[in-house]
């Protein structure tokens, strides 16, 4: 009698069906992938993000980075786990935290002057506006954000002393200077207006609609008109009893807020009603 052979598997038969390829990791259900990824550290999650687009998207989810972020420096989480910076991806916060911890940074001198000054800066589209002494200079940003062009494309002048603060609103620059004056420039044009505003330096300004608000070292905050025929006319003067360092007007033009030096007994933050 012949020896009874063992049954042959379909894979061993010559004309059998080809073996199905193994399922890749990213073919697993998302819930299972998130569970697996929750055991990975920051370095492993970064490596996983290089595999494919789906894993890159998956490994960047905030819920995977929260545990790591709570153990990082300045990541925006309190000891109780409250997120203080909900609008910023947690992965980016971990990256910045590790750069701070390991000292990974790149120092690059974009602009340099002979005099050491503390400029006020505003970024608007493709230009960086910054104050230097009594002028405001507009520097074009190089392509791909690699730096600034060495020479300014426009210079806005008018003050006799240093520019303390300026704002950019609706293609206009409103600046306050150490000479107590306020200057309004139209960015794309030659129009400019200058008027005396305070007895001492103008520490802060803001501009909305047809109104300018300003705060000064002389312990006053003022509201100015820019309406036709009334440009530079003072509409209100508020005695703040302390030096005003910051000011902002409501977009509805109904009120403005001042921040003072807090050297007196009054509250440093106060809201003033413009409709009364």
Steps between C-alpha positions, in 0.01 A plus 500: 500500500619842423578744774220739565627847439405803702263745338678773309430861574369717220823705508704186423304412192649620179190657356367633827400857571775747587532589866332830594750770605509591868296804598711810569497672836309801372216273386399444863198683639577851619405423861750213511771711340448775757526244779830368360637852449412598856791282622757685285727782609563824310787359295305191395198710403726718289643196322151359445393824332758437225339175384198626308246778489240319707742420780636852484153640552420244767824547696442874515173474691491706817379212718824308430720794603315615811668242725841599365425872519404488868856396578658775288609852587262785409269279297183683604363242745448556871576238763132406498507450123318817397595611149588871498583518128223307331550668163856370453562136397643301791766343278638845412511595867699187581741582218557853630536372856769252399682771305503712815615207712781390271599847386422442135471842346642702216613855554504723198547875480235626261571872534771689684556863593777693670267642766335267748129577491189313607271506193127448481412251225191406299481221241260566215490262205832510316648788700645549847449849638729609782589823671855631502548825691252753356415297187294194409657278235335235281719200411387247237515137614712276281332212313416195715552710815879458499566850630462867420641712224781717631358832385152631586254549220328792673578738786227685690620806691349797680601470866771710659582234761485120519186318391352339811220297341315462172214296356409387147130518417335509156815600308577778748774542760420692818800570722565672830836651582715629780430854380135467610366495145292255296572442131266332251650360177328338205718201409439511126517874444652826613216607729604567860365703793681605816351668806608573856325260736653490849731700723734201534584193291217301343553148632218326311249553221216314330288573196154382393263655250528876530638506854848493652557434870830582667658462842788696642747544779311817592233279664231561242325300229346685208261432213566670167285550191608417145178615336522742209551852629566376857830316459703526818215641708492368857157356582563373853773530763509249786704557814644158583698613808790281384727455198323321216704218342243322284171587336250329267171610349198278442423415134148629568649838603290487816781478756874477552721345764815638663784331683699718738829467685323394822696749708192640671199360680273480195437185300761460222239373251196717436231514231372840389159547336510721188123528475449691824 
